Amino acid sequence: MTERVTVAGVGMAPFVTPSRGEGYEAQAGAAIGAALRDAGVDLRQVQQVYAGYVYGDSTSGQNALYNVGMTGVPVVNVNNNCSTGSSALFLARQAVASGAADCVLAFGFEQMRRGALTSHWDDRTSPFARFDEVVLREQGDVGDIPLAPRYFGGAGQAYCDKYGMDPSVFAHITVKARRHAAHNPYAVFTDPLTVDEVLNSPRVFGPLTRLQCCPPTCGAAAAVLVSADFARTHGIRADVAIAAQAMTTDTPASFDGDLMRLVGYDMSASAARQVYEKASVDPRDIPVVELHDCFTTNELITYEALGLTEEGTAEKFVLDGDNTYGGRVVTNPSGGLLAKGHPLGATGLAQCAELTWQLRGEAGGRQVENASLALQHNIGLGGAAVVTLYEKVG
């Protein structure tokens, strides 16, 4: 695969709480329309479409697209849990890089319900059966607590136990997320918070309080990917390209009892290494990162998985402000999942949009100065991790 893949256009619909959300087809339509306009591409020029969502009936992707237009091209529906949006992006990039298509649309959306994530299929084996066995073995019966906070709260506690970190450090990540989101018109939560407010919010599990958990969110995002030749032929801007990308899944080590591995540390680290090797890039040279902060604990763990700071140094990394403006690398300038929101199928493509705007210099009050490289990390348990490196061209 040698064809350069250009991010020609991106678009989003504002992320909102479920009580304010429109139907998924309206949200997706808004994001698709914005991405096509941004690219200067007509839907009739798109040759393939990848539609990502987690909760919805089969072929919801087609229904969402049909509200924009019906052109008869292939539409593939994608579901990889929280990494769904990036999985759709992964497939779209492969289609262009391989020469199978010159202009591909990837979009993701979610119309979520209030409350914790739940399984809708209780008459068959859960894909999380292995995960549940591990947390039950490691934590015992802790009552009626949703499993996601048990996974990620347990991982955060494991990190604290391993490195002797005060769990209150996690709260600083929510404060940072809200501060960044204040400049993002697409974000759900933009009001500032203090560390004390985060720590004094209701306890969920382990070190996690409610304000350290991402909210259920409705929203959509989209990206148009094109080949360099298509961009030249049609006069499309080609100043942002995908330099490298990798997707990984679980290995037996994910289930050995280490809760950090259970929530994807190894998958993330492996995907990141592959990307750095492909692009010949040192992670210390990357100034801006959108990473998967579904919980504050996962953001902190992921700093080390991605090589943004050495193992065991994330506490200093946070307290020194090396994860924000004026520090070494700006993490989640959008506000991340914690403040921007986490509509599962849309998240990976919203990260793509944010980093594209950053590299173009179009991020407004969130702009990271002189950014020429940008890293994206999106993870879904069950499992899949997608890491993407974008570069400014020209």
Beta strands, then each sheet from edge to edge (+ up, - down):
strand 1: 5-16
strand 2: 48-52
strand 3: 75-78
strand 4: 103-110
strand 5: 203-205
strand 6: 208-209
strand 7: 218-227
strand 8: 240-248
strand 9: 288-290
strand 10: 330-331
strand 11: 373-380
strand 12: 384-392
sheet 1: 1+ 7- 4+ 2+ 3+
sheet 2: 5+ 6-
sheet 3: 8+ 12- 11+ 9+ 10+
end
